[in-house]
Each structure stands twice: as structure tokens, then as C-alpha cells.
Amino acid sequence: MLINGDPGLTFGDRMPRSRGILIAIVFLLLAIFILLVFKQVVLPKEGIPSETPPIPSPKPSKAPSPTPSPKPQVSAKREERGPYSMEHCSYVIFWLPCEAAGEIGIATMLVYPKQPRYAEGAPIAISVQGIISPQSTALRAPSFDTHGMIWIYFVYPGGRSEGYESGGTYDYGGSACVEALYTVIQFAEGKIVNGVGKRITDYVEYNILTDNIGIYACSSGGNVVGMLLARYSSGLEGLKYVVFYETPVGDHYITGDMGKVGDDPDQRVDADGDGIAWDDCRNLRYVEGSCNETSCLIDFSNLDYDPQVGFYLDNNGDGRANFYGKFPKLRTDVDHSGALEEDEDFIFTAWDVVIRGRRMKVYSYEVTSAAWRKGLLSKVPPNVMRLDEALNFWIERDISYHYDEISKNFPEIKVMQIGFARDHVQATRDHPHIVVNYNAFRKRGHWVRLNPDKSYLEYVAGRKLDVKENDANIEVSCQNVAGLLLYFEDRRIVTFASMLEMADRVQFDNWNADLKEVLAP
């Protein structure tokens, strides 16, 4: 039989080929069916939101710390400003090579004394600024006596200070800021050169003690220090101690969920009558004494969202935010008594950030989680981070997730915690951020002291002072901390006293609980 009129192709010739094609088609259809079923069962539908919210990731007590990979050779701006000579010291500004800071590098100021603190040389202090804004005063010309100590200041990638800038993109205390701090310590240890090819030892004629390095962690900059110690387990052999200045050791402190001192309209007046003048705008729904290493207890039962103010506590239950003023100074003390009352609303603050070119708002994990539980996230615009986004953001920037890693990597690191009776940000009467950070290190076996020795405060002040001092490693709690804090308000004196005490303790290997006098001769 002829097929399709082809005299050379019989039915018998074509039949096996047709059967093969038919079998192939059947297998192809079967494969497509399996793929479709697999996609329907395993893969989420794209572009269609889930009818029920996803189960949130729990806030962990710690997070995995990645081991940094070796960095390629990078360069920095080949410029140097100075050196400039001052009364007690000289300073010079240059740039350090850092991959996170691109071709420009990290803008850095080296402040070095005329004479070293010890006959053996000069110890090194590294100042780490806060992370709230890319702008800082880090490179402001020094007008202080270093007392023989070298100080290093730097600007985070993408940041600016006093007309100088670092390359790269600012990431709000993220991995770029951590890498910059690591780079600065590498320079302090004498391991790398700056953009003009100089090491730290090229700037002075005396010896530099690259094995006596300490960090002064200013406010939220302490979280960058924490991430550094959690991430790097080597390369920081010269780092011996950290002084934390009222660091907000948790995202709920960074965003001020319990209230901020700066919101008090008059910090000289005790408007709420509790005997404390600066706490009149604290969050009255915060349960005092409830904080642990990763969270605090706040009554979120009245939480709501308003497009004008964001998340807030609707404490009078009228279904709207009651406030006056203009952003960012929104006041909820609507009766103008000077203090918040139980029936006045409380507005939570979001941190405005730019992540990968996208402007976002991030609330603390606690606020975001409470909003998720109450189903409020459907009200908010897409530029407000959702639960997992907030968790991923904070886990890279919040020391409180990483205490175990820090202690594992640096079991010998010594800590001084600075705390004033009037905190520079937090309006909490029980000072939980001070208590939590102090005890996080103490319970893991670290030497820790709350505030510097009186002898060092008087040494820097140049006069007798009426101040209280605390032995190292004493018990500190939210119940007793108020009686242990500093009422002496000269914070610059406290800064230098704390760093000098710690450097001297390293130099003379003296870790007694108390000191009778300044150790350096």
C-alpha cells in the first residue's frame, strides 16, 4: 500500500516509525503533567498573595556567623591631609583600602600624642560612631589631651564627616560598616598600609603598642562592634577590650520602643511626678524589669496603624492617632501636661533606610511581630518591612542575637559598660540596655565593670569629684542599677577615663575588682 502517494514508502515501512512517534508524544505529555502537578504542590503561586499570613520566623537567641572570605587587594585614595600640630597631639587624615569602600577607601583620622603614655610606647583607642545616620562628627579636629594614647576615628562606607567622605554605600551598621571597622583594626595592628603607603608606625618616632588596642563603642556603634566580634574569629589579636557607651543592645532600643529622652519637652521638669525629670514621655505600656537579651515585654493590645504616623498604641481607644506637630517631632501629649498619661497615644518610630537602592522603613522586630499577630500588615504600604525582612535586617545589625558567638570567638575580651543616670537616648527608668549588656558578658565569664574607677575620673578631670564607683563583676539588675549609675554629667571626661583605665589594666595586667590609684606612673 502506498503512503501519501510515495511509491517508495509502504505502510509496513511507516508503521514502526509512527509507533515511535506516538510513544514519544505520550511520554512528553506524561512529563508535562508531572511537572504541572509538582509545581502546583511544591512551588508557591507567583503574583497571588496567600490568604493566610506565613508563620513568622522566631526571633533567635543567636544567628550563624559567616566566616569572611579572603578579600582581594584593593586601593584607596592616595591623599593625606596634615599632619596638623595641636597643643597636646598631632593628627592626620588619610584613607584606608577596604573593599566595601570602593576606590576611595575609608576616611580615617589618626590622633597621636607628643609623648607616649608608657616608656614602652603608646596604646591605641579606636572610636566607633553610631549608625543612625551616614553623617557624623568623627573627623572633627581634636581639642583634647590624649594622655599619651593614640586615637583612631573613621567614617563608615558611604558616610561623611567634616567635609571628608568614605567610598562605598552606607548600609546602616551592616556588613560594610563591620568590614570597615575590621580594616581600621588591621591598620592599628600594623598589618596594612593606607592610601599613601604608610603604616601606623610611620607617623611617630616612639613605639606603638599594637597589642594594646581598645574600642570605644559610642551608642549604636556598639552593635557594629558586636557584629565584628561575632563574625571574625581571627585577625584581631591586638584587640583586648571594649568600652560600651550606653549601647542600645537590641532593635527595640535602637528604634526607641520604650520611649526616648529627647521626646520629653522639658528634661528639667518632672511633669509626671515620679522623681525623674527626663522620663516624662516613656512608653507606659512597657513592663519594667521584663527585658532579656533579645526582647522586652510591651503591651501591644492597643497597637494600630495610621498612614500619618505609622504604628502606634491607641491608648484612648478612639481608633485614630491623636497627636500634634510635624514629622519627625510628633507629640501625643495632647493635654500639654508635659508628660504622657495612660490614655494618651504612643507612636513607634521606624528607621528610614535605603537598602539596595530601595527606600524602606523598618520597625523593631517586636513591633513588626505584634503587627503581624494583629493582622495589621495588610494596612501598611510595601515600603514597610515585613516580618522576615525585619528579622533579616536586624540580625545583621543587632548585637543581642550574637552574644554566644562573641564569647566563643573572644573568650578573653574585657568589657567596661558606661551608664549615666540620665541616658543619652533611652527614657526607661530601669535602664535595661545597660543591665542586659553588662550581664550578657558577665554570665559568660568575661571581666566586666560598670563605669570607670574614681581615680581615673579625677585624673582626667584634674580635680576631686563626688562620684560613686563600682567594683568589677558585681551583680547588676534592673532593680539596683539606678543606684550604680553616674550622676556626673561630663561625658568626655568619662570617655577618656574609661579608655585610659582599660589600657592601663592591659599594660600592667591588673584586673583587680577595684583600683586605689591610677596605674600608669
C-alpha positions as CSV (number, residue, x, y, z in Angstrom):
1,M,0.0,0.0,0.0
2,L,1.3,3.4,-0.9
3,I,1.5,6.1,1.8
4,N,0.8,9.7,0.9
5,G,1.4,8.8,-2.8
6,D,5.0,7.9,-2.1
7,P,5.8,4.9,-4.2
8,G,8.9,4.2,-2.1
9,L,7.2,4.1,1.3
10,T,4.8,1.3,2.2
11,F,2.6,1.0,5.3
12,G,4.8,-1.6,6.7
13,D,7.8,0.7,6.4
14,R,6.0,3.6,8.1
15,M,4.3,1.8,11.0
16,P,7.3,1.3,13.3
17,R,8.2,5.0,12.9
18,S,4.6,6.1,13.7
19,R,4.6,3.9,16.8
20,G,7.8,5.5,18.0
21,I,6.5,9.0,17.5
22,L,3.3,8.1,19.3
23,I,5.2,6.7,22.3
24,A,7.4,9.8,22.4
25,I,4.3,12.0,22.4
26,V,2.8,10.0,25.3
27,F,6.0,10.3,27.4
28,L,6.2,14.1,26.7
29,L,2.6,14.6,27.8
30,L,3.2,12.5,30.9
31,A,6.3,14.6,31.7
32,I,4.4,17.8,31.3
33,F,1.6,16.5,33.6
34,I,4.1,15.5,36.3
35,L,5.8,19.0,36.1
36,L,2.5,20.7,36.4
37,V,1.5,18.7,39.4
38,F,4.9,19.2,41.0
39,K,4.7,23.0,40.5
40,Q,1.2,23.1,41.9
41,V,2.1,21.1,45.0
42,V,5.6,22.3,45.8
43,L,6.0,25.8,44.4
44,P,4.1,28.8,45.6
45,K,1.9,30.7,43.2
46,E,3.5,33.7,41.8
47,G,1.8,37.0,42.0
48,I,-1.1,35.7,44.2
49,P,-0.8,36.6,47.9
50,S,-1.5,33.9,50.4
51,E,-4.9,34.1,52.1
52,T,-3.3,33.5,55.4
53,P,-0.1,35.1,56.6
54,P,3.0,33.0,56.7
55,I,4.2,31.6,60.1
56,P,6.8,34.1,61.3
57,S,10.4,33.1,61.9
58,P,11.1,33.0,65.6
59,K,13.4,35.7,66.9
60,P,16.5,33.5,67.7
61,S,18.9,34.0,70.5
62,K,21.8,33.9,68.1
63,A,22.4,33.6,64.4
64,P,25.1,31.9,62.4
65,S,28.2,34.0,61.9
66,P,29.7,33.7,58.5
67,T,33.4,33.3,58.1
68,P,34.7,36.1,56.0
69,S,36.3,35.1,52.8
70,P,39.8,36.4,51.8
71,K,39.5,39.9,50.3
72,P,41.1,40.8,47.1
73,Q,43.8,43.6,47.0
74,V,42.1,47.0,47.0
75,S,43.4,50.5,46.9
76,A,42.4,53.8,48.5
77,K,42.6,57.5,47.8
78,R,46.3,58.5,47.6
79,E,45.9,61.6,49.7
80,E,47.0,62.7,53.1
81,R,45.8,65.8,55.0
82,G,48.2,67.0,57.6
83,P,49.8,66.3,59.9
84,Y,48.4,69.2,61.9
85,S,50.0,70.0,65.3
86,M,47.8,70.8,68.3
87,E,48.7,71.6,71.9
88,H,48.8,68.0,73.2
89,C,48.8,66.0,70.0
90,S,49.0,65.9,66.2
91,Y,46.6,64.5,63.7
92,V,46.5,63.4,60.1
93,I,43.7,62.3,57.8
94,F,44.0,59.6,55.2
95,W,42.1,56.8,53.5
96,L,42.4,53.1,54.2
97,P,41.8,50.4,51.5
98,C,38.6,48.5,52.1
99,E,36.6,46.6,49.5
100,A,33.3,47.9,51.0
101,A,34.6,51.5,50.4
102,G,35.4,51.1,46.8
103,E,38.3,53.1,45.1
104,I,38.1,55.9,47.7
105,G,38.5,53.9,50.8
106,I,37.8,54.6,54.5
107,A,38.3,58.2,55.6
108,T,40.4,57.9,58.8
109,M,41.8,60.3,61.3
110,L,44.9,59.3,63.4
111,V,45.4,61.4,66.5
112,Y,48.8,60.8,68.2
113,P,50.3,62.3,71.3
114,K,53.5,64.2,71.6
115,Q,54.7,61.6,74.0
116,P,53.6,58.0,74.6
117,R,51.7,57.0,77.8
118,Y,54.3,54.5,78.8
119,A,58.0,54.1,78.4
120,E,57.2,51.1,76.3
121,G,55.0,53.0,73.9
122,A,51.5,54.3,73.2
123,P,48.3,52.2,73.5
124,I,45.6,52.6,70.8
125,A,41.9,53.5,71.1
126,I,39.5,53.2,68.2
127,S,36.3,55.2,68.3
128,V,33.3,53.6,66.7
129,Q,30.5,56.1,65.9
130,G,26.7,55.4,66.0
131,I,24.9,54.0,63.0
132,I,21.7,56.0,62.8
133,S,23.0,58.4,60.1
134,P,25.8,58.3,57.5
135,Q,26.8,61.8,58.7
136,S,29.0,62.1,61.8
137,T,31.5,64.3,63.6
138,A,34.1,61.6,63.7
139,L,36.8,63.6,61.9
140,R,36.3,66.8,63.8
141,A,39.7,68.3,64.7
142,P,40.8,67.1,68.2
143,S,40.9,69.6,71.0
144,F,41.7,67.3,73.9
145,D,44.6,65.8,75.8
146,T,45.0,62.2,74.8
147,H,47.1,61.5,77.9
148,G,49.7,59.6,75.8
149,M,47.1,57.4,74.0
150,I,46.7,57.1,70.2
151,W,43.1,57.6,68.9
152,I,41.7,56.5,65.6
153,Y,38.5,57.8,64.2
154,F,36.9,56.7,60.9
155,V,33.9,57.2,58.7
156,Y,31.7,54.3,57.6
157,P,31.4,53.4,53.9
158,G,29.2,55.9,52.2
159,G,29.4,58.2,55.2
160,R,30.6,61.8,55.5
161,S,32.3,63.9,58.3
162,E,33.6,67.4,58.3
163,G,33.9,67.6,54.6
164,Y,35.6,64.1,54.2
165,E,33.9,61.0,52.9
166,S,34.4,57.3,52.6
167,G,33.7,55.4,49.4
168,G,31.0,52.8,49.0
169,T,27.4,52.7,50.0
170,Y,26.1,53.3,53.5
171,D,24.4,50.2,54.9
172,Y,23.3,51.4,58.4
173,G,25.6,49.3,60.5
174,G,25.5,46.3,58.2
175,S,28.4,44.2,56.8
176,A,30.0,47.2,55.1
177,C,30.3,49.0,58.4
178,V,31.7,45.9,60.1
179,E,34.2,45.4,57.3
180,A,35.4,49.0,57.7
181,L,36.0,48.5,61.4
182,Y,37.9,45.3,60.7
183,T,40.1,47.3,58.2
184,V,40.8,50.0,60.8
185,I,41.9,47.5,63.3
186,Q,44.1,45.8,60.8
187,F,45.8,49.2,60.3
188,A,46.0,49.7,64.0
189,E,47.8,46.4,64.3
190,G,50.3,47.5,61.7
191,K,49.2,44.9,59.2
192,I,48.1,47.1,56.3
193,V,49.2,50.5,54.8
194,N,47.0,53.4,54.0
195,G,46.4,55.0,50.6
196,V,49.8,56.8,50.6
197,G,51.6,53.6,51.5
198,K,52.2,54.3,55.2
199,R,51.7,52.1,58.2
200,I,50.7,53.4,61.6
201,T,54.2,53.2,62.8
202,D,55.4,55.6,60.2
203,Y,53.7,58.5,61.9
204,V,55.6,58.6,65.2
205,E,59.1,58.1,66.4
206,Y,58.2,56.2,69.6
207,N,56.9,52.7,69.9
208,I,53.2,51.9,69.3
209,L,51.7,49.1,71.3
210,T,49.8,47.2,68.6
211,D,48.9,44.6,71.1
212,N,47.1,47.0,73.4
213,I,44.1,48.1,71.4
214,G,40.7,49.0,72.7
215,I,37.4,50.1,71.2
216,Y,35.2,52.9,72.4
217,A,31.8,51.9,71.2
218,C,29.7,55.0,71.1
219,S,25.9,54.4,71.4
220,S,24.6,52.3,68.5
221,G,28.1,51.8,67.2
222,G,28.4,49.1,69.8
223,N,26.3,46.9,67.6
224,V,28.9,47.2,64.8
225,V,31.5,46.1,67.4
226,G,29.3,43.2,68.4
227,M,28.9,42.1,64.8
228,L,32.7,42.4,64.3
229,L,33.4,40.1,67.2
230,A,30.7,37.6,66.2
231,R,31.9,37.5,62.6
232,Y,35.7,37.4,62.9
233,S,37.4,34.8,65.0
234,S,40.9,35.8,63.9
235,G,42.9,38.8,62.7
236,L,42.0,40.8,65.9
237,E,44.7,39.6,68.2
238,G,45.7,43.1,69.3
239,L,42.1,43.9,70.5
240,K,41.9,43.5,74.2
241,Y,38.8,45.3,75.4
242,V,35.6,47.2,74.5
243,V,34.0,50.1,76.3
244,F,30.3,50.3,75.5
245,Y,28.8,53.8,75.9
246,E,25.1,53.2,76.5
247,T,24.8,51.0,73.5
248,P,21.2,50.1,72.5
249,V,21.7,46.3,72.5
250,G,18.6,45.4,70.7
251,D,16.5,46.7,67.8
252,H,13.7,47.8,70.3
253,Y,16.2,50.2,71.9
254,I,17.6,51.4,68.6
255,T,14.1,52.4,67.5
256,G,13.2,53.7,70.9
257,D,10.2,51.5,71.5
258,M,10.2,52.2,75.3
259,G,10.4,56.0,74.8
260,K,13.2,58.5,74.2
261,V,14.7,61.1,76.5
262,G,14.6,63.6,73.5
263,D,10.8,63.4,73.4
264,D,10.5,64.9,76.8
265,P,9.5,68.6,76.2
266,D,11.5,69.8,79.2
267,Q,14.0,67.5,80.8
268,R,14.4,69.9,83.7
269,V,10.8,69.4,84.9
270,D,9.4,66.3,86.5
271,A,6.0,66.5,84.8
272,D,4.8,63.0,85.8
273,G,5.9,63.4,89.4
274,D,7.9,60.2,89.7
275,G,11.1,62.0,90.8
276,I,12.8,61.7,87.4
277,A,12.8,64.8,85.2
278,W,13.8,63.2,81.8
279,D,11.4,60.2,81.5
280,D,8.1,62.0,81.0
281,C,7.5,60.6,77.5
282,R,8.3,57.0,78.2
283,N,6.1,54.2,76.9
284,L,3.8,53.4,79.8
285,R,2.9,50.0,78.2
286,Y,6.4,48.8,78.7
287,V,6.7,46.4,81.7
288,E,9.7,47.4,83.7
289,G,12.1,44.7,84.6
290,S,10.9,42.4,81.8
291,C,13.8,42.6,79.4
292,N,16.0,39.7,78.5
293,E,18.8,39.6,75.9
294,T,16.6,39.7,72.9
295,S,13.3,41.4,73.8
296,C,11.2,43.3,76.3
297,L,7.6,42.9,77.3
298,I,5.3,45.7,75.9
299,D,1.5,45.5,76.0
300,F,0.7,45.7,72.3
301,S,-3.1,45.1,72.7
302,N,-3.8,48.6,71.5
303,L,-1.5,48.5,68.6
304,D,-2.8,50.1,65.4
305,Y,-1.6,51.7,62.1
306,D,-2.2,55.2,60.9
307,P,-0.9,56.4,57.5
308,Q,0.3,59.7,59.0
309,V,2.3,58.3,61.9
310,G,2.8,54.6,61.3
311,F,2.3,52.0,64.1
312,Y,1.1,53.5,67.4
313,L,-0.6,52.5,70.6
314,D,-4.2,53.7,70.5
315,N,-4.3,54.1,74.3
316,N,-7.6,56.0,74.4
317,G,-9.3,53.5,72.0
318,D,-10.8,56.1,69.7
319,G,-9.5,54.4,66.5
320,R,-7.2,57.2,65.4
321,A,-3.8,58.6,66.2
322,N,-4.1,61.7,68.5
323,F,-1.0,63.9,68.1
324,Y,0.2,67.4,67.2
325,G,3.3,68.7,65.5
326,K,5.1,67.8,62.3
327,F,7.2,64.8,61.4
328,P,9.7,63.9,62.9
329,K,8.6,65.8,66.0
330,L,5.2,64.3,66.6
331,R,3.8,64.8,70.1
332,T,1.0,62.7,71.7
333,D,0.8,64.7,74.9
334,V,-2.4,66.2,73.7
335,D,-3.3,67.8,77.0
336,H,0.1,69.6,77.1
337,S,0.7,68.4,80.7
338,G,4.4,67.8,79.9
339,A,4.1,64.0,80.4
340,L,2.3,61.1,78.7
341,E,-0.6,59.6,80.5
342,E,-2.2,56.2,80.3
343,D,-4.9,57.4,77.9
344,E,-2.6,59.2,75.5
345,D,-1.3,57.5,72.4
346,F,2.3,56.4,71.9
347,I,3.9,56.5,68.4
348,F,6.6,53.9,67.5
349,T,9.5,55.1,65.4
350,A,10.6,53.5,62.1
351,W,14.1,53.7,60.9
352,D,14.2,55.1,57.4
353,V,16.9,53.2,55.4
354,V,18.0,52.7,51.8
355,I,18.7,49.1,51.1
356,R,19.9,48.1,47.6
357,G,18.6,51.4,46.2
358,R,15.2,51.0,47.7
359,R,13.8,53.3,50.4
360,M,12.4,51.3,53.3
361,K,11.0,51.7,56.8
362,V,11.9,49.2,59.4
363,Y,10.4,48.9,62.8
364,S,11.8,46.8,65.6
365,Y,11.1,43.1,65.3
366,E,8.9,43.3,68.4
367,V,6.6,46.0,66.8
368,T,6.6,44.2,63.4
369,S,5.8,40.8,65.1
370,A,3.0,42.4,67.1
371,A,1.6,44.0,63.9
372,W,1.7,40.6,62.2
373,R,-0.2,38.9,65.0
374,K,-2.9,41.5,64.9
375,G,-3.2,41.4,61.1
376,L,-2.1,45.0,60.7
377,L,0.5,44.4,58.0
378,S,-2.3,44.4,55.3
379,K,-2.7,48.1,56.1
380,V,0.9,49.2,55.6
381,P,2.5,50.2,52.3
382,P,5.0,47.9,50.6
383,N,8.0,50.1,51.7
384,V,7.5,49.0,55.3
385,M,9.5,45.8,56.0
386,R,7.5,42.7,56.7
387,L,8.4,40.2,59.4
388,D,11.1,38.2,57.8
389,E,12.5,41.3,56.1
390,A,12.8,43.0,59.5
391,L,14.3,39.9,61.1
392,N,16.9,39.6,58.3
393,F,17.7,43.3,58.6
394,W,18.2,43.3,62.4
395,I,20.0,40.0,62.7
396,E,22.9,41.7,60.7
397,R,22.9,44.8,62.9
398,D,21.9,43.8,66.5
399,I,24.5,42.5,69.0
400,S,21.8,40.8,71.1
401,Y,21.5,37.9,68.7
402,H,25.2,37.2,68.9
403,Y,26.5,37.1,72.5
404,D,27.3,33.4,72.3
405,E,29.3,33.8,69.1
406,I,31.2,36.8,70.6
407,S,32.1,34.9,73.7
408,K,33.2,31.9,71.7
409,N,35.4,33.9,69.4
410,F,36.8,36.2,72.1
411,P,36.6,34.5,75.5
412,E,39.3,36.8,76.9
413,I,37.8,40.1,75.8
414,K,37.3,42.6,78.7
415,V,34.4,44.9,78.9
416,M,33.5,48.2,80.5
417,Q,29.9,49.3,80.4
418,I,29.2,53.1,80.6
419,G,25.9,54.1,82.1
420,F,24.6,57.5,83.2
421,A,21.6,58.2,85.4
422,R,20.2,60.2,82.5
423,D,20.7,58.1,79.4
424,H,21.5,60.0,76.2
425,V,18.6,58.3,74.4
426,Q,16.5,55.8,76.4
427,A,13.8,57.1,78.7
428,T,13.5,53.8,80.7
429,R,13.8,54.2,84.4
430,D,15.2,50.7,84.8
431,H,18.0,51.1,82.2
432,P,17.5,47.6,80.7
433,H,20.0,48.1,77.8
434,I,22.8,48.7,80.4
435,V,21.7,45.8,82.6
436,V,21.4,43.4,79.6
437,N,24.7,44.1,78.0
438,Y,26.6,44.0,81.4
439,N,25.1,40.7,82.3
440,A,25.4,39.2,78.9
441,F,29.2,39.4,79.2
442,R,29.3,38.7,83.0
443,K,27.3,35.5,82.8
444,R,29.6,34.2,80.0
445,G,32.6,34.6,82.2
446,H,34.0,37.9,81.0
447,W,35.6,40.6,83.2
448,V,33.2,43.5,83.2
449,R,32.9,46.7,85.1
450,L,30.1,49.3,85.3
451,N,31.8,52.7,84.8
452,P,35.4,53.7,85.4
453,D,37.3,53.9,88.6
454,K,37.0,57.1,90.6
455,S,40.8,57.6,90.5
456,Y,40.7,57.8,86.7
457,L,37.8,60.2,86.6
458,E,39.7,62.5,88.9
459,Y,42.9,62.0,87.0
460,V,41.3,63.2,83.7
461,A,39.2,65.9,85.4
462,G,42.2,67.2,87.3
463,R,40.2,67.7,90.5
464,K,38.4,65.8,93.2
465,L,35.0,64.5,92.3
466,D,32.0,63.3,94.3
467,V,31.2,60.2,92.3
468,K,30.3,56.6,93.0
469,E,32.4,53.7,91.7
470,N,31.6,50.1,91.4
471,D,33.8,47.0,91.8
472,A,34.1,44.8,88.7
473,N,31.8,41.9,88.2
474,I,29.2,42.9,90.8
475,E,25.6,41.9,90.4
476,V,23.6,44.4,88.4
477,S,19.9,44.2,87.8
478,C,17.0,46.5,86.8
479,Q,16.2,46.8,90.5
480,N,19.5,48.1,91.7
481,V,21.1,49.7,88.6
482,A,19.7,53.2,89.3
483,G,22.0,53.4,92.4
484,L,25.0,52.3,90.4
485,L,25.0,54.8,87.5
486,L,26.9,58.1,87.1
487,Y,25.3,61.4,88.0
488,F,28.5,63.1,86.9
489,E,27.5,64.6,83.5
490,D,30.8,65.4,81.8
491,R,30.7,62.6,79.3
492,R,34.0,63.5,77.6
493,I,35.9,63.0,80.9
494,V,34.1,59.6,81.4
495,T,35.2,58.6,77.9
496,F,38.9,59.2,78.4
497,A,38.9,57.9,82.0
498,S,37.3,54.6,80.9
499,M,39.7,54.1,78.0
500,L,42.8,55.0,80.0
501,E,41.8,52.7,82.8
502,M,41.3,49.8,80.5
503,A,44.6,50.5,78.5
504,D,46.5,50.7,81.8
505,R,44.9,47.4,83.1
506,V,46.1,45.7,79.9
507,Q,49.6,47.2,80.1
508,F,50.1,46.2,83.7
509,D,47.9,43.1,83.7
510,N,45.9,44.3,86.6
511,W,42.3,43.1,86.7
512,N,41.5,43.7,90.3
513,A,37.9,44.5,91.1
514,D,38.9,48.0,92.3
515,L,41.9,50.3,91.9
516,K,43.2,52.6,94.6
517,E,45.1,54.8,92.1
518,V,45.9,55.3,88.5
519,L,48.2,52.5,87.4
520,A,50.4,54.4,85.0
521,P,53.3,56.1,86.8
